[in-house]
Amino acid sequence: MVQLQFLGRTGTVMDDLLNDFLAETAEILAEAGGAIVAWEADPADRAQLDAIFRLVHTIKGSSGFLSLPRVTALAHAAEDALDQVRRGNRPANAALVTGVLGIVDRLTTLCAALGQNAVEPAGDDRDVVDALAGQSAPTDVGYEVAGVPLRRDDDFQGELQSWRSIRVPLPLLDSVMTGVTDIVLARNEFARMLRESGASPTVIASFDRLSDSIAGMRQSVSQMRMQRIDKLFAPLPRIVRDLAQDLGKKIAFQTSGGEVELDREMMENIRDPLIHIVRNAIDHGIETLEHRVAAGKDITATIAVSARQSGNQIEIEIRDDGRGMAPDALVAKAIASRAITAAEARALSPKEKLELIFRPGFSTAAKITAVSGRGVGMDIVKANVEKIGGVVELRNDEGRGLTILLRVPMTLTIISGLMVRAAGQYFAIPRGAVREILLENGDTVRIDRVGGGELATVRGEQYPLLRLESVLGRHSDESEDIDDRALVIVRPGQGQSYALSVAAIHDHEELVIKPAAPMIMATGLYAGTTLPDNGRPVLLLDVQGLLAAAAIDATEAGRSHDRMAEAEAQAIAARNAVQLLLFRDMNGRIRGVRLSVIERVEEVPATALFESAGRVQAQVGDDIFAVHAAKLPDTSGPLKLLRLHDGQSVLCYPIAEVIDIVRLPDAVQPSAAPGLIAGVVLIGGDPVELIDPFWLMQQYAAANSGAVPNQPLCRLADDHDGWGENFLAPILRNAGYRVALGDEAVDEAPDVMLYLTEDGGAGAHPSDDVPVIRLRASIAAAGPEDDTVYRYDRQALLDALARRVGGGRT
């Protein structure tokens, strides 16, 4: 067996992953040992128990994708025992603590062997697992509980140095970075003083050399802490592959943005949340193969993880095309688990319903597995991300997928910024996102109002225009000169650009950026806070967040074409769009139907409706039409009827009132099964049910149809007593056939001959192709060779006609 040496080795990705796992696990085991001892002194401390549980859960999750079955099994056993305590199914006593410490001790031994040999040693851990389960006493635990953390951790830290390169403590790097940022702030203040004092060129030249040296030092210190985010993504493909195989699912995994750099400490804090989210997407979000086929989706699901930099923030997006989340199901689960009351549930907004998944212990899993179901996951994600000044955003598309967006600070860093003013306050914009600066009333700028927004045309190129005051929800300062307003052409990302209108441009500065308060960052409008050389704190704008808040399309494709041609094309598209008639149904529900299928809306008295043969019908003038109603309406006043017309027949649909005519949205949520309702759309933010005219006409087609050309012709023979004319002919005509009685003259040959006696027509038409059907008077057939049809078996007769000639409605 080849044994790898881990003394500072970083030759392969797996080496790096194992190194990181061992270093991380050593820290977790050290923290877990002390926490377990503290918890033993106060078993009622639920917060301490939850902390221990999460630590063990992290070891289990990390070891799973490195194929370390012994470590995974040990961590799973400890996690299971602690979860039983959390649920009240097991007492928190000394035996339990001893058993968990035995697991910690064994994990420490395994990690030491991993550090030396790079492979998990063979062995059996049933002794410590059984001891934890209470089946037998541990045989290899010869220590006192209080002494374990110090002794074991000190020993392991000594061994750790044999396979890890020198690790500079992050607090020391923080201290260096803080010193550099203080130097930058002092330099900014000194620069302001030099400008105000009118210093000599010699002093300014010396200051510029000092500034260059400070910038170089700042860049070096920043890079010491930065790592490419693809290292964070490296273990994800293996996790997806293994878990998809375990669950019998097909998943295509995609990553992008691996070149983005992130502070190492930030990366450590979001590694576990990212793994939790991906595992939850596979287990909860992606449907089984059968369900995906039933939903009309590709059997191969997609999970995409991407990263991008936005100002001083890194945005990590995890997107899947699974079932998404059902807000009502989340509420029902929360009520069942007593996380909220029914009264509280009724007051929840759609966003608050989704955020129920962040409640501690909340889980939607139907059963506990090694993957999920213990109520640990999204609460950890939210806690870990917010701990570093980030936010978690959910974008749910029920039935189509879920996107989780993590916004975290890139680092405590320094960027070049543009200071602008709006609503009497100063804000900063990342200089890298600024494409051009112009005066709003300049000769090269034209601003037009289009629809509900504004469009800025700069030298023939068009940009959607955002006014910073409006996006921030502030009023313009009356003291500001409107003629001095400036336009900043912003390019937040590849293929996107827009014009940002501000009251004034102040200056360019090197800015020290720090995370703002969580409530400020949660707005999505800001990327951090900074302190410029004037000493007044300002907020750094998130140029992508401003675009999202304004809800406009800033894509650059096709902007240079003539605006009038675009407006004309939009007008033509609006005229050609499918129009929807909105109405209030008789039961008070708002529904819609395509305007093109409505012949007209007619008002009739209630007495015009009557019931016949179990169906409601309406007399309109000299015509009688079928009405879609289960019973006569309970009203004596006039009624409104939608006359639906399919080109041949009319069906009336009673309504209470017409509301409006609107454009049918492109996004339609179809119904699960055929019926009166074809689907649901959102009109003005409210759900509207769509009537299915095809289904309606299908239900009433037989009653509405009259004779049309090319219907099959049935000739009735042997009708000696008039039974065929009085009983059978109406049934055939109702089914869509034409009928010729006896020797009635017609200009065409019949499509089928119906003889009303068993022996009628025997030997008739020996040389032509006209099919023959004979009816009998007795219920039972004469024998297996009897091909006659009982005269009162309607369905058998229609089936026989369909087999021989088709054409009718059977």
Secondary structure as GFF3:
##gff-version 3
##sequence-region A 1 810
A	DSSP	alpha_helix	13	41	.	.	.	ID=ss1
A	DSSP	alpha_helix	46	64	.	.	.	ID=ss2
A	DSSP	alpha_helix	69	86	.	.	.	ID=ss3
A	DSSP	alpha_helix	94	117	.	.	.	ID=ss4
A	DSSP	alpha_helix	126	133	.	.	.	ID=ss5
A	DSSP	three_ten_helix	145	147	.	.	.	ID=ss6
A	DSSP	alpha_helix	148	160	.	.	.	ID=ss7
A	DSSP	alpha_helix	170	197	.	.	.	ID=ss8
A	DSSP	alpha_helix	201	225	.	.	.	ID=ss9
A	DSSP	beta_strand	226	228	.	.	.	ID=ss10
A	DSSP	alpha_helix	230	233	.	.	.	ID=ss11
A	DSSP	alpha_helix	236	247	.	.	.	ID=ss12
A	DSSP	beta_strand	250	256	.	.	.	ID=ss13
A	DSSP	beta_strand	261	263	.	.	.	ID=ss14
A	DSSP	alpha_helix	264	280	.	.	.	ID=ss15
A	DSSP	pi_helix	281	285	.	.	.	ID=ss16
A	DSSP	alpha_helix	289	294	.	.	.	ID=ss17
A	DSSP	beta_strand	300	310	.	.	.	ID=ss18
A	DSSP	beta_strand	313	320	.	.	.	ID=ss19
A	DSSP	alpha_helix	327	336	.	.	.	ID=ss20
A	DSSP	alpha_helix	342	346	.	.	.	ID=ss21
A	DSSP	alpha_helix	350	354	.	.	.	ID=ss22
A	DSSP	three_ten_helix	355	358	.	.	.	ID=ss23
A	DSSP	alpha_helix	378	387	.	.	.	ID=ss24
A	DSSP	beta_strand	391	397	.	.	.	ID=ss25
A	DSSP	beta_strand	401	409	.	.	.	ID=ss26
A	DSSP	beta_strand	413	422	.	.	.	ID=ss27
A	DSSP	beta_strand	425	430	.	.	.	ID=ss28
A	DSSP	three_ten_helix	431	433	.	.	.	ID=ss29
A	DSSP	beta_strand	434	439	.	.	.	ID=ss30
A	DSSP	beta_strand	445	450	.	.	.	ID=ss31
A	DSSP	beta_strand	453	458	.	.	.	ID=ss32
A	DSSP	beta_strand	461	467	.	.	.	ID=ss33
A	DSSP	alpha_helix	468	472	.	.	.	ID=ss34
A	DSSP	three_ten_helix	482	484	.	.	.	ID=ss35
A	DSSP	beta_strand	486	490	.	.	.	ID=ss36
A	DSSP	beta_strand	498	502	.	.	.	ID=ss37
A	DSSP	beta_strand	504	514	.	.	.	ID=ss38
A	DSSP	alpha_helix	518	521	.	.	.	ID=ss39
A	DSSP	beta_strand	526	530	.	.	.	ID=ss40
A	DSSP	beta_strand	538	541	.	.	.	ID=ss41
A	DSSP	alpha_helix	543	550	.	.	.	ID=ss42
A	DSSP	alpha_helix	563	576	.	.	.	ID=ss43
A	DSSP	beta_strand	579	585	.	.	.	ID=ss44
A	DSSP	beta_strand	590	594	.	.	.	ID=ss45
A	DSSP	three_ten_helix	595	597	.	.	.	ID=ss46
A	DSSP	beta_strand	598	605	.	.	.	ID=ss47
A	DSSP	three_ten_helix	606	608	.	.	.	ID=ss48
A	DSSP	beta_strand	609	612	.	.	.	ID=ss49
A	DSSP	beta_strand	615	620	.	.	.	ID=ss50
A	DSSP	beta_strand	623	627	.	.	.	ID=ss51
A	DSSP	beta_strand	638	645	.	.	.	ID=ss52
A	DSSP	beta_strand	650	663	.	.	.	ID=ss53
A	DSSP	beta_strand	669	670	.	.	.	ID=ss54
A	DSSP	beta_strand	677	683	.	.	.	ID=ss55
A	DSSP	beta_strand	686	691	.	.	.	ID=ss56
A	DSSP	alpha_helix	693	704	.	.	.	ID=ss57
A	DSSP	beta_strand	713	717	.	.	.	ID=ss58
A	DSSP	alpha_helix	723	723	.	.	.	ID=ss59
A	DSSP	pi_helix	724	728	.	.	.	ID=ss60
A	DSSP	alpha_helix	729	734	.	.	.	ID=ss61
A	DSSP	beta_strand	738	741	.	.	.	ID=ss62
A	DSSP	beta_strand	752	755	.	.	.	ID=ss63
A	DSSP	beta_strand	772	776	.	.	.	ID=ss64
A	DSSP	beta_strand	789	790	.	.	.	ID=ss65
A	DSSP	alpha_helix	794	804	.	.	.	ID=ss66
###
